[in-house]
Amino acid sequence: MGKVYLVGTGPGDPELLTVKGVRCIQEADVILYDRLVDPMLLQYAKQGAELVYCGKKPRHHSVAQETINQLLVRYAKEGKVVTRLKGGDPFIYGRGAEEAETLAKAQVAFEIVPGITAGIAAPAYAGIPLTHRRYGSTIAFVAGHVCEENEEKLKWEHIANIDTIVVYMGIRRLAYIQQQLLRYGRSPHTPAAFIFQGTTEQQRTVVSTLENLIKTAQKERIQNPAIIVIGDVVRLHETISWFRPYCNPLYSQC
């Protein structure tokens, strides 16, 4: 029986991969990797390692999740060391828990190797600290796109009162997110920021306010993958923004 490593590779910058993550790649006989995993990380793979692309785009999956689960079990039962590379952290909106459940049921040995999630790293690269003594000490990570059966489980009346709100996968549901936060009392003047392709050379940060979220997204042509940060901590972007990515002249803000 082999073993499976579920490895978080971070949000985009290949240098944010952990030392343990590098070792897992080096030891792997088979590597299954996602769309948001930087291809540079595959250079650590040993000669002869099998590389399996499992990329997923919104509404289009090159490999279904069930198939990925089955591949992990199959390769491990063939006695191979399997490294599953996932963008960000496996247990934060990465479906790593589902894969771990499958492996546990199949009695396959596995380890979880945490990664830096985009909700922390992208704001940091944009000069937006998620906590600050003057601006807030509470944080909420929210999935902007959830399964229909989980829609009612999002307690927006509580989320709206948290100092800093970080939204993953929220671009397609901006109107709904904005409506819920305003409905439950969040000030329309609350600073907000879109961080596109965080920690990569294509990173772009656009600052707005809660009431202007939709207008700004349309004007600046914001698209996925992007993190949305809502809260007073966004005010620090202009002061401590340090990362200077490639600036696309097509955009008005870089």
N, C-alpha and C positions, 0 to 999 in steps of 0.2 A: 504494500500500500504506500502510495506517495503522500504528498502533503501540499496544501494550498495556502498561499500567502495573499491576503486581500490588502493591497497596498494603496494608500492615498498618495498621489504624486504632487499635490498642491494645485494652485489655481492656474498655472501657466508658466511662470518663470522656472526653468528646469533646475536652477540652483536652489530652489526651495525644497527639493526632495531630501528626505532624511537619509542619514548614513545607513540605517537599517534597510531603507527602501532600496538603496543601491545594491546592498548585499543580496537582497531577495531577487533582484533582476539578474545579478551575476550567477546565482546558483540555479536559476530556472531552466528546466528542460523545455517548458512551454510557457509563453507569455501571451495573455489575452489583454488587449489594451483598448481604451475608449478613444472617442474622437477628440476630447479635450486634453489628452496626454501628449506632451511635446515629443515629437519623434526623436529628438536628440537623446532622450533617455534610453532609447533602444540600443544605443551604442555600447551600453554596459552589458548587453546580452552576450553570453558565451557563443563561440562558434558552433553552429549546428542547432541552436535553439529554435524551436518552432514558434513563429509569430502569427497570432490570430487577431485580426482586426474586428472589434465589436462595436464600432461607432454608432452613435444614436444622434439623430437630429430631431427637432420637434416634428411630430407626425410622420417620422420616417426612421425606422430602425433597420440597420443593415443585418443585425442578428437579434432575434427576439430574446427577451430576458429568460424565458423558459429554456431556450436552446443554450444560452450561456451557462445557466445552472447545470444543465446536463453535461456540457463539455467539461466543466470543472470537476464534476464527479467522475466522468469517464477517464479523463487523463490521470487523475489521482489514483484511480483503481488499476491503472496500467503501471503503477509504480513510479510515476513521474513527479518531479517537483514542479508545481504550477504557480506562477505569479500572475495575479490578476491586478492590472494597473488601472486605477480609477482616478479621475480628476478630483482635486480637492481632498476631502476626507471620506472614507468609505461609509461612515455612519451618519453623515450629514447630507441628506438628499441625494445619496449615491446608490441606494438600493443594495448596499453592502450587507445590511442585516438580512435581506431576503436570501442572498447568496450563502451567508453563514448558516442560516436556518436549513437550507438545502443540504449543505455539507454535513451539518450535525445529524440530520435525519439519515443520511447515507453512511454515517459513522466514518467520515473522512476527517483526518487531522487537519486543522487549519490554524492560522494566526491572523490577527488584525494588526496592521501597521498603520497607525494614524497618519493623516496628512494635514497640511495647513489648508483650512477651508477658505473659499473665495470671500465669504462674508467677513472674514477678519483681514485677509491679506490685501484684497482690492482697496478697501478704505485706507489701510495703512500706507499703501503705495500712492494713494491720492492725498495724503496728508490729513486724513480724517480719523482721529482716534475714536474708538467706540465708547470709551468712557473718559470723563474729565471732571475734575472736582467742581468746576464752575458750571458745567453744562449737563452732567447726568451720570448716574452710576448704574442704571438698569438697561438691559439690552434684550431685545426680542428678535429671534431669527424666525422668519415667516416664509412659508412656501407660497408664492403668488399663484402657482398652478397646482391644484390638488385634485384628487379623485372626487367625483361628485358625492360619493357617500360620506366623504370627510368634510364637505363644505361647511356644514353646520357646526362642526367641532371647533372651527376657528372662532374664538371669542373676541371679536373685534372691540367690544366694549372694554375689555381689559387691555388688549394690545395698544389701543389708542392712547392710553395713559402711561405707557413705558417711554422712558427718556429717548432711547435710540432704537429705531426699528430698521432692521436689515431685511430686505425682501429679495429672495431668490426667484428666478423664473417668473418675474412679474410684469414683463413688458406687454404681453397680450391682454393682461387684465388690469391695466392701469386705472381705467375708469371705475371699476369695481373697488379696487383698493382705496382710491381717493375718496369715493363715496362713503365707504365704511368708516374711514378715519375721521372725516368731517362730520359724519352722522353722530359719532360718539364723542365729539367735543374737541378734537385736535384742532389747533389754530390753523387757519388757512395760510398764515404767514410763516409757518414752520419751515425752516430751510430743508432742502432736499437735494440729493445729488444722484446722478446716473454715472456709474463707472463701467464703461464698456471694455471688454477684453482685459480685465484687471491683471496687472503684473507682467504683461507682455509688451512687446514693442509697439503694439497697436492700441495700447491703453489710451482712453480718452475720458476725461471727467467733465461733466456738464452740470453746473449748479443751477437750481431752480427753487421753487417753493411748492408746498403741497397743493395750493390752489392752481398753480400753473404747470403741474406735472404733465398733463396730456399735451398742452400747447407746446411745451418745451420739447417733449419727445418727438412730436411731429416736425417741428422746425429743424431740430438737429438730427433727425433721421436715426434715432436711437433704436437699436435692434439687439437681439440676443447674440452672444451671452453677455448679460449685464447685471450688475448688482445695483439695487436702489437703497440709499441710506436716507432716512428721514429723522431729523432731530437737530437740536442746536449745535451738536458737535460739528456739523457740516460747516459752520462759520469759520472753523480753523483751517479749512482747505487753502485759502489764499495765503495764510501765514506760514504754514509748515509743509506745504506741498514740496516734495523733494525729487520725485521721480520724473525724468524728462524723456518720455518715449518719442518714437517717431511721430511727427506732426503731419497729418494729412491735410493738404491745402484746400481740399473740398469742403472742410468743415470750418465754421466760423470760430469755434473755440477748440483749443488744443492744450 
